[in-house]
Amino acid sequence: MIESLSNPVQELAVSGEDPPEKYVYKGEDGAIDASFLVMEVPLIDMSLLTSSSAAGDEELKKLRSALAYCGCFQGINHGLTSSFLDKVHEVAKQFFALPIEEKQIYSRTVEDIEGYGNDSVLSEHQTLDWTDRLYLTVSPEDQRKLGFWPEKPRNFREVLHEYTTKLSLMNELLLKAMARSLNIEEHSFLKQFGERGTMTARFNLYPPCPRPDLILGVKPHADGSAVTFLLQDREVEGLQIMKDGQWYRVPIVPHALLINVGDQAEIMSNGEFKSPLHRVVTNYERERITLAVFCIPESCIEIGPVEELISENRPKLYKNMKNFVDIYFQNYQQGKRPIDAAKI
């Protein structure tokens, strides 16, 4: 850690001043542009993934194809009602709308990534993201640091608990479906995930940005999770995915969950599934609020390519390793792809 905590981006946004140079993105992966082509992200009916019918088999084929093609899909018929997802959006919006002094009660410390504020600054050359976030460990429940969990709005804790409890079940269902789609034993990925896998929630606020042509909400990265569930903003786009060297916009599908695999699923699947490189662009006029929930294998369990997915035709592509998340954060803030450290 090389500096004290940065000011909230919300404050920079209302100051009317030019953003500091450290927010200007200097990557070589093309222009920052919100008007790229839209990616046709596959729709998956999650209610069919447990079905032994012909329709269920068809949906498993679609799931395998989606995760091999772009690493993500729009999950529909997931069992969460529209009114409940609206409630999740609402508590996020109400928290970020609190006066700064009230939010700062939950500020992270320099030693901790959890809490309200900005991401850790690990290098003086690091480009900062145009976002304020609230980052919380949700499970295992005995790992929760409730001092960072807002008590305003009043129902924040209850709504987050209910939402992530349902996502935990969905994560299990999905890891089994992913294994079945590859014709391997359905607990193959779950065994590596462990019984005490970590679930973290990241509430993101992207305030209006005076220079969306120069500044990103989140710089390009792939997730260090096995599975990530994203509840998109209901109205404002911003997520982009890299495919074949080109950035594509990800559309909003009302009340769908955008679900992507992370680096750990790519490793476990021996590269059958692709952890997508993605970034967030900013908006000159409108704020954007999202909630990402990351499902991360238990750190003490070794992950690696499932044995049945290694063959003469498809040799082992990744090393076996424990605690991938530590490697992930060291590489990510230096602008490197963490999964490269796992390649053989």
C-alpha positions as CSV (number, residue, x, y, z in Angstrom):
1,M,0.0,0.0,0.0
2,I,1.7,3.2,-1.0
3,E,-0.8,5.9,-0.1
4,S,-3.6,6.8,2.2
5,L,-7.2,6.3,1.0
6,S,-8.3,8.4,-2.0
7,N,-11.3,10.8,-1.7
8,P,-14.6,9.3,-2.8
9,V,-15.2,9.7,-6.6
10,Q,-18.6,11.0,-5.8
11,E,-17.0,14.1,-4.3
12,L,-14.7,14.5,-7.4
13,A,-17.7,14.3,-9.6
14,V,-19.6,17.2,-8.0
15,S,-16.5,19.4,-7.6
16,G,-16.6,20.5,-11.2
17,E,-12.8,20.2,-11.4
18,D,-10.9,18.2,-14.0
19,P,-10.3,14.7,-12.8
20,P,-6.7,14.1,-11.5
21,E,-4.3,12.5,-14.0
22,K,-4.1,9.2,-12.0
23,Y,-7.7,8.4,-13.3
24,V,-6.7,8.8,-17.0
25,Y,-6.5,5.3,-18.5
26,K,-3.4,4.7,-20.6
27,G,-4.0,1.2,-21.9
28,E,-3.2,0.0,-25.4
29,D,-6.4,-1.9,-26.0
30,G,-8.2,0.6,-28.1
31,A,-10.3,3.8,-27.6
32,I,-12.7,4.2,-24.8
33,D,-16.0,4.3,-26.5
34,A,-19.6,3.6,-25.3
35,S,-20.9,3.1,-28.8
36,F,-19.3,-0.2,-29.7
37,L,-21.3,-3.0,-31.3
38,V,-23.6,-4.9,-28.9
39,M,-22.6,-8.4,-28.0
40,E,-25.4,-11.0,-28.4
41,V,-25.0,-12.5,-24.9
42,P,-26.8,-15.9,-24.9
43,L,-30.0,-16.2,-22.8
44,I,-30.1,-19.3,-20.5
45,D,-33.3,-20.5,-18.9
46,M,-31.9,-21.5,-15.5
47,S,-35.1,-23.4,-14.5
48,L,-34.2,-25.9,-17.2
49,L,-30.6,-26.6,-16.0
50,T,-31.8,-29.2,-13.5
51,S,-34.3,-30.9,-15.9
52,S,-33.6,-34.4,-17.3
53,S,-35.9,-33.6,-20.3
54,A,-34.8,-32.9,-23.9
55,A,-35.3,-29.2,-23.2
56,G,-32.9,-29.5,-20.2
57,D,-30.3,-31.3,-22.4
58,E,-30.6,-28.5,-25.0
59,E,-30.1,-25.8,-22.3
60,L,-27.0,-27.6,-21.1
61,K,-25.6,-27.5,-24.6
62,K,-26.4,-23.8,-24.8
63,L,-24.7,-23.2,-21.4
64,R,-21.5,-25.0,-22.6
65,S,-21.5,-23.1,-25.9
66,A,-22.0,-19.7,-24.1
67,L,-19.2,-20.3,-21.6
68,A,-16.8,-21.4,-24.3
69,Y,-17.8,-18.5,-26.7
70,C,-17.9,-15.5,-24.4
71,G,-17.7,-16.8,-20.9
72,C,-21.0,-15.3,-19.8
73,F,-24.8,-15.5,-20.3
74,Q,-28.0,-13.7,-19.3
75,G,-29.7,-15.9,-16.7
76,I,-33.5,-15.8,-16.8
77,N,-36.1,-17.8,-14.9
78,H,-33.7,-17.8,-12.0
79,G,-36.3,-17.9,-9.3
80,L,-35.8,-14.3,-8.0
81,T,-38.8,-12.1,-8.4
82,S,-38.6,-8.8,-10.2
83,S,-39.9,-7.0,-7.1
84,F,-37.2,-8.5,-5.0
85,L,-34.4,-7.6,-7.5
86,D,-35.9,-4.0,-7.5
87,K,-35.5,-4.1,-3.7
88,V,-31.8,-5.1,-4.0
89,H,-31.3,-2.2,-6.4
90,E,-33.1,0.2,-4.0
91,V,-31.0,-0.6,-0.9
92,A,-27.8,0.0,-3.0
93,K,-29.1,3.3,-4.3
94,Q,-30.2,4.4,-0.9
95,F,-26.8,3.6,0.7
96,F,-24.8,5.6,-2.0
97,A,-27.3,8.5,-1.6
98,L,-26.5,8.9,2.1
99,P,-24.5,11.9,3.2
100,I,-20.7,11.3,3.0
101,E,-20.2,11.4,6.8
102,E,-22.7,8.5,7.2
103,K,-21.1,6.4,4.5
104,Q,-17.7,7.0,6.0
105,I,-18.7,5.2,9.1
106,Y,-18.2,2.1,6.9
107,S,-14.9,3.2,5.3
108,R,-12.3,0.6,4.7
109,T,-9.0,1.0,6.4
110,V,-5.6,1.0,4.6
111,E,-5.1,-2.6,5.8
112,D,-8.5,-4.0,4.7
113,I,-10.1,-4.4,1.3
114,E,-13.6,-4.6,2.9
115,G,-15.8,-1.6,3.5
116,Y,-16.7,1.6,1.7
117,G,-14.4,3.6,-0.5
118,N,-12.0,2.9,-3.3
119,D,-9.8,-0.1,-4.2
120,S,-6.3,-0.6,-2.7
121,V,-3.5,1.4,-4.3
122,L,-0.5,-0.9,-4.6
123,S,1.6,1.1,-7.0
124,E,2.3,4.7,-7.7
125,H,1.8,3.9,-11.5
126,Q,-1.7,2.4,-10.9
127,T,-4.6,3.9,-12.8
128,L,-7.5,4.5,-10.5
129,D,-11.1,3.5,-11.3
130,W,-13.9,6.0,-11.5
131,T,-16.0,4.2,-8.9
132,D,-16.9,4.1,-5.3
133,R,-17.6,0.7,-3.9
134,L,-18.8,-1.1,-0.8
135,Y,-17.1,-4.5,-0.6
136,L,-18.3,-7.1,1.9
137,T,-17.6,-10.7,2.7
138,V,-20.9,-12.5,2.9
139,S,-20.0,-16.1,3.5
140,P,-19.0,-18.1,5.3
141,E,-21.2,-16.2,7.7
142,D,-18.6,-16.5,10.5
143,Q,-16.3,-14.4,8.3
144,R,-18.6,-11.4,8.1
145,K,-17.3,-8.1,9.4
146,L,-20.6,-6.6,10.4
147,G,-18.9,-3.3,11.3
148,F,-18.8,-2.7,7.5
149,W,-22.4,-3.7,6.9
150,P,-24.6,-0.6,6.7
151,E,-27.4,-0.1,9.1
152,K,-29.0,2.4,6.8
153,P,-31.1,1.9,4.8
154,R,-32.8,-0.1,7.6
155,N,-33.4,-3.2,5.6
156,F,-29.9,-3.3,3.9
157,R,-28.5,-6.3,5.9
158,E,-31.6,-8.3,5.6
159,V,-32.0,-7.8,1.9
160,L,-28.3,-8.6,1.2
161,H,-28.5,-11.8,3.3
162,E,-31.6,-13.0,1.5
163,Y,-30.2,-12.2,-1.9
164,T,-26.8,-13.9,-1.4
165,T,-28.4,-16.9,0.3
166,K,-30.4,-17.5,-2.9
167,L,-27.3,-16.9,-5.1
168,S,-25.4,-19.5,-3.0
169,L,-27.9,-22.1,-4.1
170,M,-27.8,-20.9,-7.6
171,N,-24.0,-21.2,-7.6
172,E,-24.2,-24.8,-6.6
173,L,-26.8,-25.5,-9.2
174,L,-24.7,-23.8,-11.9
175,L,-21.4,-25.6,-11.0
176,K,-23.2,-28.9,-11.3
177,A,-24.8,-27.9,-14.6
178,M,-21.4,-26.7,-15.9
179,A,-19.9,-30.2,-15.1
180,R,-22.8,-32.0,-16.7
181,S,-22.5,-29.9,-19.8
182,L,-18.9,-31.2,-20.2
183,N,-20.1,-34.8,-19.6
184,I,-18.1,-35.2,-16.4
185,E,-19.3,-36.2,-12.9
186,E,-21.6,-33.4,-11.7
187,H,-19.7,-32.7,-8.4
188,S,-16.4,-32.3,-10.2
189,F,-16.3,-28.5,-9.8
190,L,-18.2,-28.4,-6.5
191,K,-15.5,-30.6,-4.9
192,Q,-12.8,-28.1,-5.8
193,F,-15.1,-25.2,-4.7
194,G,-15.3,-26.7,-1.1
195,E,-17.9,-26.4,1.6
196,R,-16.6,-23.1,2.9
197,G,-16.1,-21.3,-0.4
198,T,-16.1,-17.5,-0.1
199,M,-18.9,-15.2,-1.3
200,T,-18.2,-11.5,-1.6
201,A,-20.5,-8.7,-2.6
202,R,-19.3,-5.6,-4.3
203,F,-21.8,-2.7,-4.6
204,N,-20.5,-0.3,-7.3
205,L,-21.4,3.4,-7.9
206,Y,-20.1,5.0,-11.1
207,P,-20.8,8.7,-10.8
208,P,-21.2,10.9,-13.9
209,C,-17.7,11.5,-15.3
210,P,-16.6,14.7,-17.1
211,R,-14.2,12.8,-19.4
212,P,-15.7,9.4,-20.4
213,D,-13.4,9.4,-23.4
214,L,-10.3,9.2,-21.0
215,I,-11.5,7.5,-17.8
216,L,-12.9,4.0,-17.1
217,G,-15.2,3.0,-14.3
218,V,-13.2,-0.3,-13.9
219,K,-10.1,-1.1,-15.9
220,P,-9.9,-4.3,-18.0
221,H,-9.8,-7.4,-16.0
222,A,-11.1,-11.0,-15.7
223,D,-12.6,-12.1,-12.4
224,G,-10.7,-14.2,-9.9
225,S,-13.8,-16.1,-8.9
226,A,-15.3,-19.4,-10.1
227,V,-18.7,-17.7,-10.9
228,T,-19.8,-14.1,-10.8
229,F,-23.4,-12.9,-10.6
230,L,-23.9,-9.3,-11.8
231,L,-27.1,-7.3,-11.1
232,Q,-26.9,-4.6,-13.8
233,D,-28.2,-1.1,-13.5
234,R,-31.8,-1.1,-14.7
235,E,-31.2,1.8,-17.2
236,V,-27.6,2.7,-17.8
237,E,-25.3,0.5,-19.7
238,G,-21.5,0.4,-19.1
239,L,-20.2,-3.1,-19.1
240,Q,-18.1,-4.1,-22.1
241,I,-16.5,-7.5,-22.9
242,M,-13.4,-8.2,-25.1
243,K,-13.9,-10.8,-27.8
244,D,-11.4,-11.5,-30.5
245,G,-9.5,-8.3,-29.8
246,Q,-12.6,-6.1,-30.0
247,W,-14.7,-4.5,-27.2
248,Y,-18.5,-5.1,-27.3
249,R,-21.3,-3.6,-25.2
250,V,-23.3,-5.8,-23.0
251,P,-27.0,-5.0,-23.2
252,I,-29.3,-4.7,-20.2
253,V,-31.9,-7.5,-20.0
254,P,-34.5,-6.4,-17.4
255,H,-34.4,-8.6,-14.3
256,A,-31.9,-11.1,-15.8
257,L,-28.7,-11.8,-13.9
258,L,-25.6,-11.5,-16.0
259,I,-23.5,-14.5,-15.0
260,N,-19.9,-15.1,-16.0
261,V,-17.2,-17.6,-15.1
262,G,-14.0,-16.3,-13.6
263,D,-10.4,-17.5,-13.9
264,Q,-10.8,-20.3,-11.4
265,A,-13.6,-21.9,-13.5
266,E,-11.3,-21.6,-16.6
267,I,-8.5,-23.4,-14.7
268,M,-10.9,-26.2,-13.4
269,S,-12.4,-26.7,-16.9
270,N,-8.8,-26.9,-18.4
271,G,-9.7,-23.9,-20.6
272,E,-13.0,-25.3,-21.9
273,F,-14.7,-22.3,-20.4
274,K,-13.3,-18.8,-21.0
275,S,-13.0,-16.2,-18.2
276,P,-13.9,-13.0,-20.1
277,L,-11.8,-9.9,-20.1
278,H,-14.2,-7.0,-19.3
279,R,-14.2,-3.3,-18.3
280,V,-16.7,-0.6,-17.4
281,V,-17.0,2.7,-19.3
282,T,-18.3,5.9,-17.7
283,N,-21.2,8.1,-18.5
284,Y,-21.1,11.9,-18.9
285,E,-24.6,12.5,-17.6
286,R,-25.9,9.6,-15.5
287,E,-24.7,7.6,-12.5
288,R,-24.7,3.8,-12.7
289,I,-25.2,1.4,-9.8
290,T,-24.5,-2.4,-10.0
291,L,-23.9,-5.3,-7.6
292,A,-21.4,-8.0,-8.4
293,V,-21.3,-11.1,-6.2
294,F,-18.2,-13.3,-6.5
295,C,-18.3,-17.0,-5.6
296,I,-14.7,-18.1,-4.8
297,P,-13.4,-21.6,-4.0
298,E,-12.1,-22.3,-0.5
299,S,-8.6,-21.0,-0.4
300,C,-7.1,-24.0,1.3
301,I,-8.4,-26.4,-1.3
302,E,-6.2,-27.1,-4.4
303,I,-7.8,-26.2,-7.7
304,G,-6.6,-27.5,-11.0
305,P,-7.9,-28.9,-14.3
306,V,-10.4,-31.8,-13.7
307,E,-8.6,-35.1,-14.6
308,E,-11.3,-36.2,-17.1
309,L,-10.8,-33.0,-19.1
310,I,-7.1,-33.7,-19.7
311,S,-6.2,-35.9,-22.7
312,E,-3.6,-36.3,-25.5
313,N,-5.6,-34.0,-27.7
314,R,-6.1,-31.5,-24.8
315,P,-3.1,-31.6,-22.5
316,K,-3.2,-30.0,-19.1
317,L,-3.0,-26.2,-19.6
318,Y,-2.9,-24.9,-16.0
319,K,-1.0,-25.8,-12.8
320,N,-2.7,-27.0,-9.6
321,M,-2.7,-24.2,-7.0
322,K,-4.1,-23.0,-3.7
323,N,-5.4,-19.5,-2.8
324,F,-5.5,-18.2,-6.3
325,V,-7.1,-14.9,-5.0
326,D,-3.7,-13.8,-3.5
327,I,-2.0,-14.3,-6.9
328,Y,-5.0,-12.6,-8.5
329,F,-4.8,-9.3,-6.6
330,Q,-1.0,-9.0,-7.0
331,N,-1.3,-9.3,-10.7
332,Y,-4.5,-7.4,-11.3
333,Q,-3.4,-4.1,-9.8
334,Q,-0.2,-4.3,-11.9
335,G,-2.3,-4.6,-15.1
336,K,-1.3,-8.2,-15.7
337,R,-3.7,-11.1,-16.3
338,P,-3.6,-13.2,-13.2
339,I,-4.5,-16.4,-15.0
340,D,-1.2,-16.2,-17.0
341,A,0.6,-17.0,-13.7
342,A,-1.3,-20.3,-13.6
343,K,-0.5,-21.4,-17.2
344,I,1.9,-24.3,-17.7
